[in-house]
Amino acid sequence: MSTHNFVVIIKPDALNRRLVGEIINRFESRGFSIIAARQFVLSKDIVEEHYREHAKSSYFNTLVEFSISGPSVVMVVNGNIRVARNVVGASTLPWECAPGTIRGDFSNNVPENLVHCSKSSEDAEREVALWEKLC
């Protein structure tokens, strides 16, 4: 299995609920390496660029507003993206995520689903280029 650098964003709801350590532990205990991490309030411009594939969706503005509503932790992580997606939960809808995943264990709402994780190596390349300079 190949490894890549990819982006994980621990969202404001996770910080509000004090789940940052738990989320980081889930990745580290599976053998992922955290290359860079920084906590800050995300800017609207970079969030809109990050989620640009959803720009025409009905939930885009809600997603952007939630993402900039408080501090987040942006991390560049190294490992297998498919495994990371299983750690997070395969769906952005928490009720579709299996127990044992971050979203399946701790989330019950959208967009307050605790964490973003790159979906593919292509997405990871774009996201790392976008966020790496800020971490």
C-alpha positions in Angstrom: 0.0 0.0 0.0 1.3 3.4 -0.9 1.5 6.3 1.5 0.9 9.9 0.7 0.8 13.2 2.5 -2.8 14.3 3.0 -4.9 16.8 4.9 -6.9 16.3 8.0 -8.9 19.2 9.4 -10.2 18.9 13.0 -13.2 21.1 12.8 -14.6 23.7 15.3 -17.1 21.3 16.8 -14.3 18.9 17.8 -12.4 21.7 19.5 -15.5 22.8 21.3 -16.1 19.3 22.6 -12.4 18.8 23.5 -11.9 15.8 21.1 -8.7 17.0 19.5 -6.5 14.6 21.5 -8.8 11.7 20.9 -8.9 12.4 17.1 -5.1 12.7 16.9 -4.7 9.5 18.9 -6.9 7.6 16.5 -4.5 8.5 13.7 -1.3 8.0 15.6 -2.4 4.7 17.0 -3.0 3.4 13.5 0.6 4.4 12.6 0.0 7.6 10.7 2.7 10.3 11.0 1.7 13.9 11.6 4.0 16.0 9.4 2.7 19.4 10.4 -0.2 20.8 12.5 -1.5 24.2 13.4 -4.5 25.5 15.2 -6.1 28.7 13.9 -9.4 30.2 12.8 -9.6 29.5 9.0 -10.2 32.3 6.6 -13.3 32.3 4.4 -11.2 32.6 1.2 -9.1 29.5 1.9 -12.2 27.5 3.1 -14.0 28.4 -0.1 -11.0 27.3 -2.2 -10.7 24.1 -0.1 -14.3 23.1 -0.7 -14.6 24.5 -4.2 -15.9 21.2 -5.6 -19.1 21.8 -3.5 -19.5 25.5 -4.5 -22.7 24.9 -6.4 -24.3 22.7 -3.7 -27.1 23.9 -1.5 -25.0 23.3 1.7 -21.9 25.2 0.5 -22.5 28.4 2.4 -23.5 26.5 5.6 -20.3 24.5 5.3 -18.1 27.6 4.9 -19.8 29.5 7.7 -19.4 26.5 10.1 -15.7 26.0 9.0 -14.8 29.6 10.0 -17.0 29.7 13.1 -14.1 28.9 15.5 -10.6 27.5 15.6 -9.7 24.3 13.7 -6.6 22.2 13.7 -5.2 21.7 10.2 -2.8 18.8 9.9 -0.6 17.3 7.1 -0.5 13.6 7.8 1.4 10.8 6.1 0.0 7.3 5.5 -2.5 5.4 3.4 -5.5 7.6 2.5 -7.9 4.7 2.2 -7.1 3.6 5.8 -7.4 7.2 7.0 -10.9 7.4 5.4 -11.8 4.3 7.4 -10.5 5.9 10.6 -12.6 9.0 10.0 -15.7 7.2 8.6 -16.5 6.6 5.0 -19.4 9.0 4.8 -19.7 12.7 5.7 -23.1 11.6 7.2 -22.3 10.4 10.7 -25.3 8.1 10.9 -23.9 6.2 7.9 -20.5 5.7 9.6 -19.6 2.5 11.4 -18.9 2.4 15.2 -15.2 2.5 15.8 -14.8 5.5 13.4 -14.4 9.1 14.5 -17.7 10.1 13.0 -19.4 6.9 14.0 -18.4 7.3 17.6 -18.6 11.0 18.2 -20.7 12.8 15.6 -24.4 13.1 15.0 -24.8 16.1 12.6 -23.7 17.7 9.4 -21.6 19.8 8.8 -20.6 19.3 12.4 -19.0 16.0 11.7 -15.8 16.7 13.5 -13.2 16.1 10.8 -12.3 16.5 7.2 -9.9 14.0 5.5 -8.6 14.1 1.9 -10.6 11.6 -0.2 -7.9 10.6 -2.8 -4.3 11.1 -3.7 -5.4 13.7 -6.3 -7.4 15.6 -3.6 -4.6 15.2 -1.2 -2.1 16.8 -3.6 -4.3 19.9 -4.1 -5.2 20.2 -0.4 -1.6 19.8 0.9 -0.5 22.5 -1.6 -3.3 24.8 -0.3 -2.7 24.2 3.5 1.0 23.3 3.8 2.2 26.9 3.8 -0.2 27.7 6.7 0.9 24.8 8.9 
